[in-house]
């Protein structure tokens, strides 16, 4: 099964300072975020990769993004909201800029998460790692059980679930990721191959234009 994993688009305009958004915070997409969604849908349609199913987190930004992607694909499909794709509640980090997080809680914890997706050792976040990561793993297993050899299942999520998936993949495919940061920019996509409960990255944190037709999609390789 092939999963196109997308981070939702921008929720801050270019003249705003981005802050950490987690927990119950539910900002909408800005105009650029909606444009990014249309761009992904167009890329999927041109590549002949219309998703057989679409899943998203329960937030406004992931649902709206999914709706626009599917409209750009030209299909009438309702995305399925799944609470296992909810964003992390960043606790004391919520509402702060990156600079403020570093100043208050230290550069080590910030960059360990920002670059390497290592959960903070302090108790500043409300979400607990073990249960959160387990739920995401169960979600992926359920996808494979339901959709088997499907060529395209679309998953739109906030950064928390994607970074946890990236952390697990980075441990399994260290040569693939190398020094690449285990994060995904807003509006960017990853493609995963899921086979017998094992997920492998085909590409990570790329512009939607990197999506290939199903017949041309590369097999996952080390050292890319």
FENUR-V869824 format. One record per residue. RES is the residue in one small letter. SS is DSSP state (2 for helix, 1 for strand, 0 for the rest). PSI is psi in whole degrees, -180 to 180 (NA if undefined). D_CENTER is the distance of its C-alpha to the mean C-alpha in Angstrom with 2 decimals. Layout:
RES_SS_PSI_D_CENTER + RES_SS_PSI_D_CENTER
//
This chain:
x_0_136_17.07 + x_1_130_14.54 + x_1_124_10.93 + x_1_113_9.22 + x_1_117_5.45 + x_1_137_4.72 + x_1_142_3.97 + x_0_168_7.34 + x_0_-173_10.47 + x_0_139_13.01 + x_0_1_14.66 + x_0_139_17.35 + x_0_168_19.98 + x_0_-22_21.27 + x_0_7_24.20 + x_0_152_22.40 + x_0_123_21.46 + x_0_137_17.83 + x_0_165_17.83 + x_0_127_15.69 + x_0_115_14.65 + x_0_-179_14.22 + x_0_-128_16.26 + x_0_-5_18.16 + x_0_136_17.55 + x_0_63_16.44 + x_0_150_16.79 + x_0_169_16.73 + x_0_144_15.41 + x_0_178_18.06 + x_2_-41_19.68 + x_2_-37_17.58 + x_2_-39_14.34 + x_2_-37_16.19 + x_2_-40_17.38 + x_2_-39_13.98 + x_2_-44_13.26 + x_2_-37_16.69 + x_2_-42_16.15 + x_2_-45_13.34 + x_2_-40_15.64 + x_2_-42_18.55 + x_2_-42_17.09 + x_2_-44_16.39 + x_2_-45_19.90 + x_2_-32_21.62 + x_0_-2_20.28 + x_0_30_21.43 + x_0_49_18.06 + x_0_124_18.33 + x_0_139_16.07 + x_0_-22_18.32 + x_1_153_16.08 + x_1_131_13.09 + x_1_149_11.27 + x_1_164_9.61 + x_0_170_9.89 + x_0_7_13.45 + x_0_160_13.17 + x_2_-40_15.00 + x_2_-36_12.40 + x_2_-36_9.90 + x_2_-46_13.14 + x_2_-43_14.79 + x_2_-46_12.11 + x_2_-43_12.27 + x_2_-43_16.04 + x_2_-42_16.45 + x_2_-47_14.57 + x_2_-36_16.85 + x_2_-41_19.82 + x_2_-28_19.39 + x_2_-19_19.30 + x_0_26_22.59 + x_0_150_22.03 + x_0_97_22.80 + x_0_139_20.11 + x_0_121_18.92 + x_0_145_15.29 + x_1_120_15.40 + x_1_134_14.19 + x_0_122_13.48 + x_2_-17_14.07 + x_2_-11_12.45 + x_2_17_9.03 + x_0_153_10.80 + x_0_153_10.13 + x_0_144_12.35 + x_0_107_15.82 + x_0_7_16.55 + x_2_-119_20.23 + x_2_-15_22.45 + x_2_-20_19.72 + x_0_135_18.91 + x_0_-2_20.49 + x_0_152_21.14 + x_0_168_20.44 + x_2_-44_19.48 + x_2_-39_23.21 + x_2_-38_24.22 + x_2_-46_21.98 + x_2_-44_23.56 + x_2_-39_26.97 + x_2_-35_26.85 + x_2_-3_25.04 + x_0_149_25.48 + x_2_-34_23.82 + x_2_-51_23.34 + x_2_-39_21.02 + x_2_-53_19.06 + x_2_-29_18.64 + x_2_-40_18.10 + x_2_-47_14.87 + x_2_-42_14.00 + x_2_-38_14.77 + x_2_-3_14.85 + x_0_35_12.64 + x_0_121_15.99 + x_0_138_16.46 + x_0_143_19.44 + x_0_-21_22.77 + x_0_175_24.14 + x_0_34_23.90 + x_0_-20_22.60 + x_0_149_19.49 + x_0_-34_20.21 + x_0_138_17.51 + x_0_134_18.82 + x_2_-50_16.86 + x_2_-51_18.59 + x_2_-36_18.17 + x_2_-49_14.54 + x_2_-40_13.60 + x_2_-41_16.14 + x_2_-39_14.78 + x_2_-41_11.37 + x_2_-41_13.63 + x_2_-37_15.85 + x_2_-47_13.31 + x_2_-41_12.67 + x_2_-41_16.46 + x_2_-38_17.22 + x_2_-47_15.33 + x_2_-39_17.48 + x_2_-36_20.56 + x_2_-39_20.28 + x_2_-5_19.30 + x_0_-109_20.78 + x_0_21_21.14 + x_0_142_19.27 + x_0_-25_18.39 + x_0_115_15.33 + x_1_128_13.19 + x_1_132_10.43 + x_1_121_7.48 + x_1_124_6.11 + x_1_166_4.61 + x_0_180_5.61 + x_2_-33_5.34 + x_2_-56_7.47 + x_2_-40_6.18 + x_2_-41_3.69 + x_2_-35_7.00 + x_2_-39_9.11 + x_2_-44_8.22 + x_2_-39_8.87 + x_2_-45_11.96 + x_2_-42_13.28 + x_2_-38_12.98 + x_2_-32_14.59 + x_2_-31_17.42 + x_2_-28_18.03 + x_0_61_17.80 + x_2_-34_19.18 + x_2_-30_20.94 + x_2_-47_18.00 + x_2_-34_16.06 + x_0_-125_19.35 + x_0_6_19.13 + x_0_137_15.76 + x_0_141_13.71 + x_0_56_10.81 + x_0_167_8.61 + x_0_129_6.77 + x_0_154_8.90 + x_0_134_8.69 + x_0_-7_9.17 + x_0_166_8.36 + x_1_162_7.27 + x_1_156_7.69 + x_1_132_10.28 + x_1_147_11.32 + x_1_123_14.84 + x_1_119_15.60 + x_1_118_19.34 + x_0_46_21.47 + x_0_3_18.86 + x_1_124_17.69 + x_1_137_14.32 + x_1_142_14.63 + x_1_133_12.66 + x_1_-47_14.36 + x_1_164_12.66 + x_1_132_9.97 + x_1_57_9.02 + x_1_159_11.53 + x_0_146_12.95 + x_2_-22_12.89 + x_2_-13_16.54 + x_2_-9_15.80 + x_0_125_15.24 + x_0_156_18.53 + x_0_149_20.77 + x_2_-39_20.53 + x_2_-22_23.92 + x_2_-5_23.04 + x_0_133_19.69 + x_0_150_20.30 + x_0_147_20.56 + x_0_133_18.53 + x_0_149_20.83 + x_0_152_21.30 + x_0_15_21.96 + x_0_NA_19.98
//
